[in-house]
Amino acid sequence: MNRKGFLALTGAALLQFVSPLASAATGPTLKPTKLGQTVIWRNKKYTAIKSGKKLVWNKGVAIPKPKPTTPPVVHGTFDIDLAASEEVPEGMTQVFFPKDPNAQNKSFFVTRNNETLISFDSICTHEGCQVWIGIPLLLCACHLSAFDRVTGAPVSGPAVRPLKTYPVREELGRIILTNTF
Ligand code: FES
């Protein structure tokens, strides 16, 4: 850029800051010098066009804002370390709220029955409320559905589908659940 061009640019930039008239302008305050010249101003791209014998800026085209990028969801099968084995003794049911991101903010029931572990989702199959441990059943407070602690099957209430089950196993004294999504 030559000295003249630089001064014109600087002057135009300064005008935008100090002149209230400039801030109210509807197009670039810089004068076009060449047909087809482009300039970006207030998120619009202006092109120099001819109007009679004069060069003027066209109406400008809005520059699209970049779309926010969302991180890709990774699907797969993930092991979640829920707890130590002794936290679910024979005949008991416990509910776990793992912080592992692969748990997707879900909570899980684990029942030990006849030395076998069984795991269920703790979301009610009626309308999605949280199910809690009751005695002797798993209970949903929203509409009072009740589920069997060993099979996850609905025993009473509006829910007709069993709680979702998850593969669960023990490894080196830990209870490991497999979540797939
Ligand atoms: S949501 Fe659980 S009984 Fe309705």
Boltz pocket constraint, residues with backbone or C-beta under 6 A from the ligand:
constraints:
  - pocket:
      binder: B
      contacts: [[A, 124], [A, 125], [A, 126], [A, 127], [A, 128], [A, 129], [A, 140], [A, 141], [A, 142], [A, 143], [A, 144], [A, 145], [A, 157], [A, 158], [A, 159]]
      max_distance: 6.0
